[in-house]
Amino acid sequence: MYDPARTQMKTKIWAFLLFVHAAVLGCIVWLARSYGGIAAASCHWDCSDAYMRIVDQGYDRTSSLAAQWLGEANWAFFPAFPLTLRTIRDLTGLPAPDVGIILNAVLLPMLAWLCYQYQNRKWGPVDYRLYFLFFFTFPATLWFRVQYTECMFGLFLMGMAWAVLNSRFYVASLSALLLCLTRPTGILCVLVFAAFHIFMSWRRNVGYRGRERLQALTASVMDSTLLVLAGGTGISLFMIYLYRLTGDSLAFSHVQIAWHRVFHFPGYWVWFNLEHKTHVNLVVAAILDMIVIYKGFQKKLYLETTVLLVTFMVAFSSSLLSIHRIIMANPFFFMIVYACLMDMRPAVRNAFIAFFSVTLLVITVLWFHDTNLLY
């Protein structure tokens, strides 16, 4: 049924969302003028070393024998993002780095909208003005704007989360499949969602007895199984491709040994980096991650925080490499930070918006300078 007031409010929210998004993006584009433009200035590290190479040449057939890249290959980078870039590049004729910027500029408002809808539904009434000011100035959104997978991954994650929340498991399963074609950590998210869905169904139906309870539990198990099968299909498709290409279906994992990503007991890599005085910035990031995860459980955002915790433990135990992106650029991380900020006085919240804005601009300039502090 058409509701004029609701439609008007939705239009108002979208207008504010797009205004803030355009304003922040405009500032970043302006900053990039001195660095050759936004596309060239932002395409560093994984963008230039992996994604653009996959777009132009496809996946490597063998690992590199060059001294600088010994044992390395681009198999660790899942196909959803680079193949999307390649398709749009071929359709439009635009350079792939430009396509990456445009793609994420289009996806980011959709991600922000899903995060707002999800948190408004689960956590309570959310002031959309504050929400989008915090969201678009949040420092970790740097990786949502440059040619990286974080924005696409976040969109599929929130698509799955929103669909599960609304009991639309076919949509959730499609999102899970795409999520697991975007990054390997997608399967961890899918497994956590499936387990939580069964657990929450069991809790909701605790008052039922006998056949009714069994039917309800069976339905939730089937929904969760569909979710896991879809996610497993996504990662399996890439594994089958890698097997045909290299003879190693787990090449995406094995090749990371060349980056010194090896499993040890939790905390080993913190000690290693402190002892060797390397990547201390990543140690600080890991500590901040742990604090936010702890606060997430305090805020009773159990599902969202468990997704972060499981992802964090896998990354934390294998290396601190990119742990700031893996955790801080997850939409659930922002949701926890936002929930914490809402406990503060308005003046403090406004100060945080200013702090986030300045920090985002500073790290953006550092990124343009190709610094390894943010790698």
C-alpha positions, 0 to 999 in steps of 0.5 A, a space after each residue: 500500500 502506497 504511503 506518501 509520508 513514508 515515501 517522502 521520508 525515504 526520499 529525504 534520507 536518501 537525499 541526505 545520504 547522497 549529499 554527505 557521500 558526494 561531499 566527502 568524495 569531492 574532498 578526496 577527489 580534490 586532494 588527489 589533484 596533486 597526485 595525478 587524479 583519484 584513480 592513479 593516486 589511489 591504486 596502490 598495493 593490492 590494486 596495482 599488484 593484483 587486481 589490475 593485473 588480473 583484469 589485464 592478464 588473468 590469473 597467474 599460471 605459476 608463481 613468480 621466480 623473480 627475486 622480489 616476488 619469489 613464490 608470489 602469485 595473484 591466486 589469493 585474490 578472489 574473482 568477484 571484484 576483478 571480474 566485475 572491473 573487467 566486465 565494466 571496462 570491456 563494456 565502457 572502454 574506461 581504464 580499469 582503475 577509473 572503473 574501480 573508483 566509479 564502481 565503489 562510489 556507486 556501491 558505497 551509498 547502497 552499503 550505507 543504506 543497508 547498514 542504516 536499515 539493519 542497525 535501525 531495525 536491530 538496535 533501535 531508532 537511529 538518527 539518519 543524520 548522525 548515522 551518515 555523518 559518522 559513516 561517511 567520515 569513518 576513517 576505515 571507509 578509505 578502503 571502501 572508496 579506493 579500488 579494493 574489495 572492501 566495499 563489495 564485500 561489505 555490500 554482500 555481507 549486509 545483503 546477507 544480514 538484511 535478508 536473514 533478518 527478513 527471513 528471505 533465505 534465497 536472497 541471503 543465499 545468493 548474497 552468501 555465494 557472492 560474498 564467498 566469491 569476493 574474499 575467503 573470509 566470507 565463508 567464516 561470516 556465512 558459518 557464523 550466520 548459519 549457526 546463529 540462525 539455528 541458535 536463535 530459532 531454538 531460543 524463540 521456540 523454547 516454549 513449543 513442545 514436541 512436533 511444533 518445536 521439531 518443525 520449527 527447528 527443522 525449518 531453521 536448520 534447512 535455511 542455515 544449510 541452504 546458506 552454507 551450501 550457497 557460501 560453499 558453492 561460491 568458494 568451491 567455484 574458485 577452488 575448481 578454477 584454481 585446480 584447473 589452472 594450477 593443480 592446487 585447489 587451495 592455491 589461494 591459501 598456500 600462496 600466502 606463505 610467500 607473504 609469511 602468513 603462517 598460523 601460530 598460537 594467538 598473540 605470536 605475531 604481536 610478540 614477533 612484531 614487537 620483538 623485531 620492531 616491525 609493523 608496530 602500527 598493526 599491533 596498535 590496530 590489533 589492540 583497537 580491534 580487540 577493544 571494539 570487539 569487547 565493546 560489541 559484546 557489551 552492547 549485546 550485538 552478539 551476532 555482529 561481534 561474533 562475525 568480527 571475533 571469528 574473522 579476527 582470530 583467524 587473521 590474528 593467528 596467521 599474521 597481522 598483515 592487513 588486519 586493520 583493513 580486514 576488521 576495521 573495514 567490516 561494516 559491523 565494526 562501524 556499527 559497534 563504534 556507532 553504538 558506543 558513540 551514542 552513549 556520549 554527550 552530543 558535544 563529544 559526538 560532534 567532536 568525534 565527527 570532526 576527528 573522524 573527518 580530519 583522520 580520514 583526510 590525513 590517511 587518504 593523503 598518506 595513502 596517496 603517498 603510497 605509505 606502507 603504514 596503511 598496508 
